Amino acid sequence: MGNLLKVLTYNELEQGPNFFLDFEHAQPTEAETAVWNQVNAVLEEAQAILAELQSYTGAGLEIREAIQNPNDLQLQEKAWNAVCPLVAKLKRFYEFSLRLENALRSLLEALTSPPYAPTQHLEREQALAKQFAEILHFTLSFDEFKMTNPAIQNDFSYYRRTISRNRINNLQLDAESDVNNEMANRMSLFYAEATPMLKTLSNATTKFVSENKTLPIEDTTDCLSTMACVCRVMLETPEYRSRFTNTETLLFCMRVMVGVIILYDHVHPVGAFAKTSKIDMKGCIKVLKDQPSNSTEGLLNALRYTTRHLNDDTTSKQIRALLQ
């Protein structure tokens, strides 16, 4: 199977399939090319988006000075001029989330379509599986940066307050043409989420399931659980970890595993933590805890705080204890 090798025999009812997926070198086959090109056009922007978000410093000083001196028009203008280009950035991030949503939908259609089972799709369409992983990796990275940067919410709140105040005073500001009230409302809902990109993917996956009524929900969730198994096996098997030529691939693999678990937990009716789940949660948590804590604490927190079913009665005490 080229880059995707079956490494363990399995009992589908107990463990789910285990694969080694070459996240570094998988290339699209002719059958994958159309979807791959569409998704790649979106993913090409992902690193630039992350770099912009990581370097986002905000206009906190200018906003504080403007608020403390409400009658100083020069300071008001200074704050407004500082905030507007930042809000333009936030708009680009939001619009990128819409493109990412469409890319995910295309991948889900490709990786769950009949007549093949999800496991067969991942064997046949390795490059699309890699792109799916790259979307999850981007999503967790974006949300980590966003959660640790309060300036984003502060800047956007100031922007909206200023627009509202000026509308009351019948003033029109240039930037309003770029981010009108309707766009500002949608952006506000997006940034109000603790993990906005993950919420976007979760909603998109749930919508995909609900709109494709002839497609069993298991086809979608099995695609997610298979990917989780892929990552867990690669992480816990030294022989396969040694195949990574880039040290960053290890973190990539951990992020993807956590991202797909969270997505599964949001989409599956009983979630990832129940005994009936096709994801080996104990194994996944253990493999994270076996890595240096500085590289995994954020991922463990993502499992603690952004999943839906962790605190359900169906979650075993052992799993809860592992995440305490």
BELZI-V701636 format. One line per field, one symbol per residue. ss: DSSP state (H for helix, E for strand, C for the rest). phi: phi as a letter, one per 20 degrees, with the letter a starting at -180 (. if undefined). burial: # if it has 9 or more other ideal C-beta (glycine too) atoms within 8 Angstrom, else .. Layout:
ss=???
phi=???
burial=???
This chain:
ss=CCCEEECCCCCCCCCCCCEEECCCCCCCCCCCHHHHHHHHHHHCCHHHHHHHHHCCCCCHHHHHHHHHCCCCHHHHHHHHHHHHHHHHHHHHHHHHHHHHHHHHHHHHHHHHCCCCCHHHHHHHCHHHHHHHHHHHHHHHHHHHHHHCCCHHHHHHHHHHHHHHHHHHCCCCCHHHHCCCHHHHHHHHHHHHCCCHHHHHHHHHHHHHHHHCCCCCHHHHHHHHHHHHHHHHHHHHCHHHHCCCCCCHHHHHHHHHHHHHHHHHHHHCCCCCCCCCCCCCHHHHHHHHHCCCHHHHHHHHHHHHHCCCCCCCCCCCHHHHHHCC
phi=.mfddfdbfbdgfednfccddefecfdfegfegffgfffffffgefffffffffefdndgffffffffcfeefffffffffffgffffffffffffffffffffffffffecffeefgffgffedffffffgfffffggffgfffffecfgfffffffgfffffffffeldddgfffecfffffffffffffffcffffffffffffgffedfeeggffffffffffffgfgfffedggeffffedfffffgffffgffffffgfeefgdneeffefedfffffffffffegffecgfffffffddeddgefffeffffgffef
burial=..##..#..#....#########..#..#..##.##.###.##.##..##.##..#.###.##.##........##.###.###.#########.#################.....##.##########################..#.######.###.##..#......#.##..#...##.###.##.#.############.##.....#.#.###################..##..#....##.#################.#####..#.###########.#...##..##.###.##.##.#.##...##.##.
